[in-house]
Amino acid sequence: MPEVRRRQFLNGQWADPAGEPASSFEVASILVQARPERLDAASRAIETLPGVEIFGRDPKGKLVVVVEADNVGRIGETLNVISLLPDVLTAALVFHGTGE
């Protein structure tokens, strides 16, 4: 399954090169509260994760993270990894959607 970014999906560009639509996908939003003085370090660590994009950020330490995956298990894994990062105080799932 080819990797599809959120913007590509929203613009209808989620078919594979052969023109077949993607079979299923998961998308989630996670609200992260990081230590404000360590926000850049937390952001860099989060951005290294596969299928993850930081959509918004606040200098007080809040990040809105969008996760795209091919199964719900990967969403849960990513949430756990983010919540265990040293500069992250909390990570909460605020949206989860599934499509076919």
N, C-alpha and C positions, 0 to 999 in steps of 0.2 A: 504494500500500500504506500503510495507516495506521501511525503510529508506535506500537509496543507496548513498554511498559516491562517489565522483567524480572518484577516482581511480578504484573503483569497476566497475563503468559504463564503463570507458575507456577500462577495461580488459574484458568486456563482461559479467560481473557478476551482471546483473541488472534484473534477473528474480526472481519472488517470490519463496518461498520454494516449491510450487506445480509445478514449472517449467513454469508457465505462464509469458510471458513478461509483464513488467510494461505498463500500459495503456498510460500514457503520463507523461512528466516531463518538468521542466523548469530549465535552468541553466543560471547563469549570473555572470559576473565579474564586480566588483565595485572597482574603484581606489579611495582610501581614503587619504586625507592629514590631518594628525593630528598634534597637537602641538608637536614638537620634544621632548621637555622636559617631555611630558605627553604620549609618545608613548606606554609605557607599560600599563598604565591605559586604554588607548583607546583600545588597543589590547585585554585586559582582558574583557572589556565590550562587544566588538564585538563577541568574542568567546563564550559568553554565549547565543547568539541568536541561535535559532534552524535552522539547515541546513546550517550553515555558517562555512567556513574554511578560515583561513588566509594562503594564498598561498605564498606570498612574503612580505618582509619588508625591508625598508631602514632606516638607523638611522636618516635621515633628516626628518622623519615623514611620509613617504609614506607607504601605505599598499595596497596589492592586495588581495581582498577578493572575494572568490568564494561562490556563493549562489545556493543551490539546493532546489527546491520546487515543489509541485504538481500542482501549478497554477500560472499564471502571477500576480495575485493580491498579492500573498505572496511575490513575488520578489519586487514589488513596496512598500509593507509594510516594508520589511526589509531595502530597500534603505532609506526610510523616517526615520526609527528608527535610522539607523547608522548616517544619516546626522544631526540628532538632539542631538546626544551624546555630552556632554559638552566639551570633549577634541578634537572633530572632527571639522576641519575648513571647509572641503568640502568632498563630496562623489558624484562621478559621475559614472553612468552606462556606461561601455565601451564595453560590449558584452552581448547579450541575445540570447539564443537559445532554441528552443522547439523541442521535439521529441515525437514520439508515439511508 
